[in-house]
Amino acid sequence: MPDMRKPRDYDAELQALNDKAKQLRTRKQTQLGELVIATGADALGTEVLAGVLLAAIGNDDPTRKEAWRKRGAAFFQSNANTRRSAGKDAGGAQAIDPGAQPAAGAQGPA
């Protein structure tokens, strides 16, 4: 008996890919919102937060970007440790170096 394949429904496949892409975009937006809240950046005004992000995007200093990367990694590590240690209230504050915040603000966009 010959193998009779069902013809591919390219429209359905394309729709499934579009649906998957939409799900990924939605998940990314949700995760970014959760990150803003987890870091406490939701306390900043929208304009301030946008300005900070734009300054970071426009910054080409690899030393500064590496410092930000390390600080971000420490933030996520402290959050992972917080989840592991039940009953302890770290609140993510340990990941913030208070001494580094004024320097970051003082060296903002020029």
Backbone torsions as a table, in degrees:
resi	resn	phi	psi	omega
1	MET	NA	128.8	-178.5
2	PRO	-69.9	149.0	179.8
3	ASP	-76.8	109.7	-179.6
4	MET	-99.6	101.8	179.9
5	ARG	-83.9	146.0	174.7
6	LYS	-77.2	133.1	179.6
7	PRO	-63.8	145.7	-180.0
8	ARG	-70.8	140.6	176.8
9	ASP	-99.4	89.9	-176.2
10	TYR	-63.2	-34.6	179.1
11	ASP	-64.2	-41.9	179.6
12	ALA	-67.3	-40.1	178.5
13	GLU	-64.6	-42.2	178.6
14	LEU	-64.1	-41.1	178.7
15	GLN	-63.9	-40.3	178.9
16	ALA	-63.8	-40.4	177.6
17	LEU	-65.9	-41.1	177.6
18	ASN	-63.3	-40.5	177.7
19	ASP	-63.4	-41.8	179.5
20	LYS	-64.4	-42.6	178.5
21	ALA	-62.1	-40.1	178.8
22	LYS	-64.7	-41.3	177.7
23	GLN	-61.4	-41.8	-179.8
24	LEU	-65.8	-41.9	177.7
25	ARG	-62.4	-43.5	179.9
26	THR	-63.3	-43.2	179.3
27	ARG	-64.1	-40.1	178.8
28	LYS	-62.7	-44.0	178.5
29	GLN	-61.9	-42.5	178.9
30	THR	-62.1	-45.1	-179.1
31	GLN	-65.1	-38.8	177.4
32	LEU	-65.2	-40.6	176.0
33	GLY	-62.0	-42.2	178.2
34	GLU	-63.9	-37.2	178.6
35	LEU	-65.1	-43.2	178.5
36	VAL	-59.3	-43.7	-179.7
37	ILE	-69.1	-44.6	-177.2
38	ALA	-62.4	-34.0	-179.6
39	THR	-82.6	-10.6	-176.9
40	GLY	86.1	4.2	-178.6
41	ALA	-70.1	-12.9	176.4
42	ASP	-67.9	-14.0	177.1
43	ALA	-77.3	-17.9	177.5
44	LEU	-77.5	152.9	173.6
45	GLY	-67.3	155.2	-178.8
46	THR	-57.1	-42.4	-179.1
47	GLU	-66.0	-39.2	179.1
48	VAL	-65.6	-47.0	179.5
49	LEU	-60.5	-44.3	177.7
50	ALA	-61.9	-40.9	179.2
51	GLY	-63.8	-41.2	178.6
52	VAL	-63.1	-45.9	-179.6
53	LEU	-64.4	-41.7	178.2
54	LEU	-64.8	-37.2	177.2
55	ALA	-65.0	-39.4	179.1
56	ALA	-65.8	-41.7	179.5
57	ILE	-64.0	-39.2	-177.2
58	GLY	-81.2	-5.4	-177.4
59	ASN	-85.2	122.7	-178.7
60	ASP	-103.7	9.0	-178.4
61	ASP	-78.7	108.0	-177.5
62	PRO	-63.0	-30.1	178.6
63	THR	-65.8	-44.4	179.4
64	ARG	-66.3	-42.6	179.6
65	LYS	-62.7	-37.9	177.9
66	GLU	-66.4	-39.3	177.4
67	ALA	-63.0	-41.9	177.3
68	TRP	-64.1	-40.4	179.9
69	ARG	-62.1	-44.9	179.5
70	LYS	-63.3	-40.8	179.8
71	ARG	-65.1	-39.9	177.0
72	GLY	-65.3	-42.9	178.1
73	ALA	-61.6	-40.5	178.2
74	ALA	-64.4	-37.8	178.1
75	PHE	-60.8	-49.3	-179.1
76	PHE	-66.1	-37.1	178.4
77	GLN	-64.8	-42.9	179.9
78	SER	-66.3	-35.7	177.2
79	ASN	-67.2	-38.6	177.1
80	ALA	-64.3	-41.4	177.9
81	ASN	-66.0	-36.6	179.1
82	THR	-63.8	-42.6	179.1
83	ARG	-64.9	-34.6	-178.2
84	ARG	-74.6	-29.7	-176.3
85	SER	-98.8	89.7	-177.9
86	ALA	-64.4	139.4	175.8
87	GLY	88.7	-10.9	179.7
88	LYS	-98.6	138.5	-178.3
89	ASP	-106.1	91.3	176.4
90	ALA	-90.6	-32.1	175.5
91	GLY	61.6	13.3	178.8
92	GLY	76.6	-4.7	-175.9
93	ALA	-68.1	-24.7	-179.3
94	GLN	-66.4	-23.9	-178.0
95	ALA	-78.5	-11.8	-177.4
96	ILE	-96.7	126.0	177.0
97	ASP	-94.6	100.3	-175.9
98	PRO	-55.5	-33.0	178.6
99	GLY	-67.3	-25.0	-177.3
100	ALA	-85.1	-21.9	-177.2
101	GLN	-64.7	-46.9	179.4
102	PRO	-62.1	-36.9	179.0
103	ALA	-64.4	-38.9	-180.0
104	ALA	-66.2	-40.6	179.0
105	GLY	-70.3	-35.4	-177.4
106	ALA	-72.9	-23.7	-178.8
107	GLN	-105.6	30.5	-179.8
108	GLY	-64.3	-166.1	-177.3
109	PRO	-58.8	135.9	-178.4
110	ALA	-97.8	NA	NA
